[in-house]
Amino acid sequence: MAAGSRRITILAGRVRTSRRSDRMRAAASPILMVREFRSNDKGKTVVTKAGDEIGTVERISGDMAYVKPMQNLSNRVRQRLGWEDEEDTYELKHSKVTEFDDDEIHIRN
């Protein structure tokens, strides 16, 4: 590590830095930081925690992605997501995202 730089570790709701004097407690819940949506997220498959592929990102607008659901998406999964109406696309808020990878966006159920 370069002089003057600090390593930050986030575990179980506690933020620790490599400097003892800089230690501080965060909120009681764990901190999970996921990057913002990007234009290259368009076309990625959206996957639930349970591994269900729910749809494909059609467009991005700010902290919202618009997802076109899979044609074979079960009613059970639609209900869990609040996607019970017949829409072409559904809103996916950034706050629901747990991880981005090359081809998929993972969400909490």
Sequence and secondary structure as in RCSB ss.txt:
>XXXX:A:sequence
MAAGSRRITILAGRVRTSRRSDRMRAAASPILMVREFRSNDKGKTVVTKAGDEIGTVERISGDMAYVKPMQNLSN
RVRQRLGWEDEEDTYELKHSKVTEFDDDEIHIRN
>XXXX:A:secstr
  TT   EEEETTEEEESSGGG EE  SS         GGGTT EEEETT  EEEEEEEEETTEEEEEE TT  H
HHHHHHT  S  S EEEEGGGEEEE SSEEEE  
